[in-house]
């Protein structure tokens, strides 16, 4: 399908995935990039924004910060990667790269949701823009198989390969001036991933140790990290290990039952979790704990509590 004038296209990109797409474009296809629009992602602790600026400078590509870019020309092609904002599709050909194998996991943070849900196959979908988000025709997909445990930084690296592969395929289409029309998504198979905020970083200690371990790995760097409260102070857990359970008669999720080599072992809904890395909000190591009798909580306490024998 010929998408108007296939001689050039604009890229609206963010994060390391956007950089992976740009770096995956072939040399001749890079010359077709009219400009790049980008913005820093305040939710991430990484320097992808600066890396995108450096890449564009190195390749001689015009780059604009979001809000300062020129309006897309009618019938032009715009490619969006990790883009958080609505793009008007009324007069342009919008192509979107989405972090899931659509129609699964439309919406927000699909990679985090996939890892928490223990999906064994991750992927990226190149789709056409549509009025309803992430519902456009699927042009092409790339996937990778993963095994658990896996931290999200490693999963992102695997997906970056998918982005580069799709960029290579997209390059070939642009050079011949013909982008496939795509295939409609099966609506009956559609699932959704809801947006996440600071509250969603809090650990639910009533879950199993396996679930909590996956959660900790799924929201770690470059995200802020799984959160919990100790004595009403917020801490972040970046690494933990599931260990063999014990027969606990008065099971009380969140309490420390023992320590192993200075690492606290926390009671979960089922199973036990050994905390390997615990930091305060300033990134300072909080291990070993000063007290053995500690409760890891999902929220600050509302009443003063006294530990009794």
FIRO-69329 format. One line per field, with one value per residue (C-alpha): x negated, y negated, z; chain. Coordinates in steps of 0.02 Angstrom, whole numbers, m for minus. Each point is the difference from the previous one (the first is absolute). Layout:
u: X|...
v: Y|...
w: Z|...
chain: A|...
//
This chain:
u: 0|m74|12|1|m175|m120|m152|m17|71|m7|m38|80|m108|m42|m99|m131|130|17|m189|m5|123|m101|m163|83|43|m113|m116|106|159|m80|m22|189|32|63|m16|12|111|m44|24|m73|98|9|57|m166|m172|m103|m80|91|53|m180|m48|134|m62|m179|52|93|m147|m119|110|43|187|105|68|134|58|186|104|m127|15|75|176|1|37|163|m19|m172|m62|m31|m74|28|m103|30|100|116|107|142|m47|136|21|127|m123|m151|m52|m42|m97|m23|m120|80|m82|108|60|167|144|m69|m39|61|m28|m129|m159|34|m176|16|168|m67|m145|111|118|m146|26|m129|m2|m24|12|26|140|m10|177|96|70|186|131|2|m172|m108|139|m66|m42|m156|m134|m139|m56|m161|m15|m122|15|m54|m25|26|m67|m39|m21|87|m165|m45|174|m16|m166|85|141|m125|m57|180|9|m160|65|163|m96|m101|159|80|m154|23|181|m44|m135|123|138|128|57|113|179|3|126|147|m18|114|104|58|m182|m38|m62|m51|m135|51|m109|m108|m46|m103|127|m25|m182|55|m24|152|m75|156|m53|m114|m188|m10|123|m90|m169|64|76|m165|m92|134|m2|m187|m125|30|163|3|6|120|47|40|10|m107|52|98|m153|2|m134|m34|m40|m101|m47|74|m3|140|m53|77|153|17|151|58|156|42|m49|m8|m54|m134|m85|m182|m15|m191|m159|m124|m174|76|138|177|122|179|159|110|177|m84|m187|m142|m102|m180|m33|m168|0|96|m26|78|67|m173|m73|m92|m20|117|m71|m29|155|m29|141|53|183|52|157|m8|163|93|50|m53|85|143|m23|m150|m46|m102|m91|42|m79
v: 0|m167|m122|m163|m69|135|m108|m53|30|m75|97|m37|103|19|120|128|85|m157|m8|184|m34|m148|97|146|m103|34|m138|m46|2|m115|m127|3|m57|m179|m31|80|m57|57|m36|59|132|m57|174|79|m8|7|m116|54|m179|m60|154|m39|m179|61|127|m131|m120|136|46|m179|21|m148|29|m96|10|39|m158|m85|113|m55|59|157|m34|72|179|17|153|m7|145|1|103|m4|m159|m50|m132|0|m35|m64|126|m98|m56|113|182|48|159|57|124|76|106|156|131|m82|21|54|m138|m157|m156|m53|84|164|65|m21|87|142|32|m4|121|116|m8|110|m93|m187|m101|m161|m41|m124|m61|m138|m141|11|m99|130|22|147|72|m37|128|103|m24|103|77|60|107|79|142|m31|105|m48|m75|m150|m183|m130|m77|166|17|m175|47|150|m112|m126|138|17|m188|4|147|m89|m158|100|68|m172|m70|118|m54|m185|22|76|m121|132|44|153|m36|116|121|m49|54|134|m101|155|34|m177|m25|m163|m64|m146|m151|9|m134|m12|101|146|17|59|185|104|119|110|64|149|m18|46|m139|m129|50|m23|m168|m61|49|m78|m175|m16|m108|m101|m19|m59|171|100|m95|45|m84|36|m97|m118|m40|41|118|82|184|31|182|147|190|124|132|158|m29|43|65|m162|24|m184|m54|m191|m65|m134|49|49|179|18|m66|93|m75|m167|5|m8|139|m62|101|m9|63|162|26|m104|m140|m41|m185|m25|m186|m130|m187|m159|m134|m78|162|43|183|45|173|77|m54|m68|103|179|m30|m101|m3|m39|m92|m56|m164|m108|48|m109|36|14|181|72|165|119|165
w: 0|m51|146|m90|m25|63|m29|182|174|174|160|169|117|184|112|m50|m111|m105|m13|m49|m142|m64|8|m91|m154|m147|m58|m153|106|130|m138|m22|180|m15|187|172|143|175|185|166|95|181|56|m52|80|m159|m128|m158|m38|m9|m100|m130|m14|m22|m133|m101|11|m57|m148|m47|35|54|175|94|181|16|m19|m112|m152|m167|m41|m107|m182|m69|m62|82|95|187|99|189|123|189|m28|143|m82|m126|m181|m115|m141|m103|m134|20|m12|179|37|180|78|155|137|m18|m122|m37|24|170|125|m84|103|129|64|m92|32|188|m2|m108|120|155|m88|m44|m188|m85|m166|m16|m157|m96|m122|m143|m29|m86|106|37|95|141|77|m55|m106|m175|m132|37|m133|77|166|78|156|122|126|180|155|183|108|m110|44|m106|m57|m82|m75|m73|m81|m82|m64|m67|m119|m58|m29|m104|m101|m38|m45|m125|m81|2|m87|m146|m20|3|m130|m123|50|48|178|21|44|150|75|113|182|72|123|95|46|61|179|85|117|111|40|156|128|160|99|m118|55|173|37|50|128|m1|m172|m23|10|m185|m48|106|m70|m179|50|75|m160|m112|76|34|m94|m108|98|181|81|109|157|179|169|153|155|m112|m108|m186|m67|m168|m28|m158|25|96|m6|29|126|73|108|185|96|80|107|24|m175|m5|m170|1|163|4|65|m5|m78|m112|m6|50|m132|71|m48|m17|16|m156|m31|m50|1|69|m80|44|m27|m86|m41|102|m18|67|m116|m12|m65|161|50|144|38|121|97|173|74|m30|44|m152|m106|m185|m40|m155|82|148|163|60|184|113|29|144|m23|140|49
chain: A|A|A|A|A|A|A|A|A|A|A|A|A|A|A|A|A|A|A|A|A|A|A|A|A|A|A|A|A|A|A|A|A|A|A|A|A|A|A|A|A|A|A|A|A|A|A|A|A|A|A|A|A|A|A|A|A|A|A|A|A|A|A|A|A|A|A|A|A|A|A|A|A|A|A|A|A|A|A|A|A|A|A|A|A|A|A|A|A|A|A|A|A|A|A|A|A|A|A|A|A|A|A|A|A|A|A|A|A|A|A|A|A|A|A|A|A|A|A|A|A|A|A|A|A|A|A|A|A|A|A|A|A|A|A|A|A|A|A|A|A|A|A|A|A|A|A|A|A|A|A|A|A|A|A|A|A|A|A|A|A|A|A|A|A|A|A|A|A|A|A|A|A|A|A|A|A|A|A|A|A|A|A|A|A|A|A|A|A|A|A|A|A|A|A|A|A|A|A|A|A|A|A|A|A|A|A|A|A|A|A|A|A|A|A|A|A|A|A|A|A|A|A|A|A|A|A|A|A|A|A|A|A|A|A|A|A|A|A|A|A|A|A|A|A|A|A|A|A|A|A|A|A|A|A|A|A|A|A|A|A|A|A|A|A|A|A|A|A|A|A|A|A|A|A|A|A|A|A|A|A|A|A|A|A|A|A|A|A|A|A|A|A|A|A|A|A|A|A|A|A|A|A|A|A|A|A|A|A
//
